[in-house]
Amino acid sequence: GFTAKSNLERFIAGELPMRAPMGLVSRLAPAQWLQDIVPQDFDAWPWFWSRVERPKVEEVLSYIGIPHKWSWKVQWPLGANVEASLIV
């Protein structure tokens, strides 16, 4: 399971850096340590959204394939178009 990192990676105070799959590491960790990583009353959504820049409305519409600009021909005056766009 565990493998030594390459020699190019920095050693800290003579320790040997190692890599292993997360599942293997978690099986070796004490159960209480795993339970205490995330507090029981932790609410992920407010934490996540407080640290992420909120996307602009135009970006959200674009992501889901909805245009934020529209154009259509009108009967009068001849050859005229109406153009509309969402301004936030």
C-alpha positions as CSV (number, residue, x, y, z in Angstrom):
1,G,0.0,0.0,0.0
2,F,2.4,2.7,1.0
3,T,5.1,3.9,-1.4
4,A,7.9,6.4,-0.9
5,K,7.6,9.7,-2.7
6,S,10.2,10.6,-5.3
7,N,13.6,12.0,-4.2
8,L,12.7,15.3,-5.7
9,E,10.1,16.0,-3.1
10,R,11.2,17.9,0.0
11,F,12.0,16.0,3.2
12,I,10.9,17.6,6.5
13,A,13.1,17.0,9.5
14,G,14.4,13.7,8.2
15,E,10.9,12.2,7.7
16,L,10.2,10.0,4.8
17,P,7.2,11.3,2.8
18,M,4.9,8.5,1.8
19,R,1.8,8.1,-0.4
20,A,-1.1,5.7,-0.1
21,P,-4.7,5.4,-1.2
22,M,-7.1,7.2,1.1
23,G,-9.0,4.0,1.9
24,L,-5.8,2.3,3.2
25,V,-4.9,5.3,5.4
26,S,-8.4,5.6,6.8
27,R,-8.4,1.9,7.8
28,L,-5.3,2.5,9.8
29,A,-6.5,5.6,11.5
30,P,-8.3,5.5,14.9
31,A,-12.1,5.6,14.6
32,Q,-12.4,8.6,16.9
33,W,-9.9,10.5,14.7
34,L,-12.0,9.9,11.6
35,Q,-15.2,10.9,13.4
36,D,-13.6,14.2,14.7
37,I,-12.4,15.3,11.3
38,V,-15.7,17.0,10.5
39,P,-17.8,18.2,13.5
40,Q,-21.2,16.6,13.7
41,D,-23.0,20.0,13.5
42,F,-21.0,21.0,10.4
43,D,-23.3,22.3,7.6
44,A,-21.4,22.1,4.3
45,W,-23.5,24.3,2.1
46,P,-23.1,27.6,4.0
47,W,-19.4,26.9,4.4
48,F,-19.0,26.1,0.7
49,W,-20.9,29.1,-0.6
50,S,-19.2,31.5,1.8
51,R,-15.9,30.6,0.2
52,V,-16.9,30.4,-3.5
53,E,-17.4,33.5,-5.6
54,R,-21.0,33.5,-6.6
55,P,-21.4,33.2,-10.4
56,K,-23.0,36.0,-12.4
57,V,-26.6,35.4,-13.6
58,E,-25.3,35.4,-17.2
59,E,-22.8,32.7,-16.4
60,V,-25.5,30.5,-14.7
61,L,-27.8,30.9,-17.7
62,S,-24.9,30.1,-20.1
63,Y,-24.0,26.9,-18.1
64,I,-27.5,25.6,-18.4
65,G,-27.9,26.6,-22.0
66,I,-30.4,29.5,-21.6
67,P,-29.5,32.6,-23.5
68,H,-29.4,36.0,-21.8
69,K,-29.8,37.9,-25.1
70,W,-32.7,37.7,-27.5
71,S,-33.5,39.2,-30.9
72,W,-36.6,39.0,-33.0
73,K,-38.0,40.7,-36.1
74,V,-41.0,43.0,-35.8
75,Q,-43.6,43.8,-38.4
76,W,-43.2,47.6,-38.2
77,P,-41.1,49.5,-39.1
78,L,-40.0,47.3,-42.1
79,G,-36.7,45.5,-41.5
80,A,-36.6,46.4,-37.8
81,N,-35.4,44.0,-35.0
82,V,-35.9,44.1,-31.3
83,E,-33.0,43.2,-29.2
84,A,-33.2,42.5,-25.5
85,S,-30.6,41.4,-23.0
86,L,-30.7,40.6,-19.3
87,I,-28.8,43.2,-17.3
88,V,-27.9,42.4,-13.7
